[in-house]
Amino acid sequence: MNKEEAIKLASPAPLNDGGKKLSLFYLIGLAGAILGLRQGCGGMMVLGMVGLWIGYVIKSFILENRLYRLRRLRFHVDSRLSTDELIGRLIPVLTPLGMVIEKNGAGNPMITYQGLMYDVDYADDTSFTLYWRKSVLKAICGFKRLGANYRKAVVAMGIIAYHIQQASMNFVG
């Protein structure tokens, strides 16, 4: 588990993904394509297109690596709610957003959103993690655009973690 301090969110905004900074890889290929067009040189244009593709692949693999690191993020919680209490507090705020809340096989809250499932796992301290995963069928057969799950996860985890934190702040008991 991550040794860093648990995160306290101020809003349900997406987690800072840093993916936009990786678009630098695209600029290199784009510069080659533009140079090839300006010079009328087909070879430079092809080289530029290959550069764009390589930039896309590199960025996607970096985002995929970051996706797996999201599982280790710890979020602060003021008080630990029972599973039923937490689910009861999350349903009114998350279901209008298209999220489905239920219990997983271990009896913990699980939120499903845009093809990913997020298990809420409380730690021994005052924190919890959101362990994302895909269904077995989607993991085996699902085609995905490289990096797409990362963008989905940073949005959903920001929303879910914020509302869990808000539910724990308003808990009296």
C-alpha angles and dihedrals in degrees: 000000000000114000093207122106116277114264121248110200122213096197142006090260119135116275112262100269102181089210094126090064089060091064086089086088088064093052092062092055093041091053090054092049093049092046090050092051093047093049093044088234113143092195092060091048091052089047089051092050090050088049090053090051093048090048090052093050094047093048091047094052092048090051091048089054090050090049091063091047089058088073090069096053112117121209124201120243125188095210134003113245125204115255093252093047092049093047090048091053095044099048096071094049103036105037093064086059091057096260123139117215122198142132120279124219091278092052095252125129114273124190121199119201133160095345097313128099122213119202114203107222119182116212125216090260129051096294143085137198132218106222107198122205142158129236114266091248093052092045091055103033106017119115112212136182107245110262095010094112090053092057091047092049098050090052096045096042092053091052096043097044092047093052093046089052091048091049091052092049093054094046116115114186 
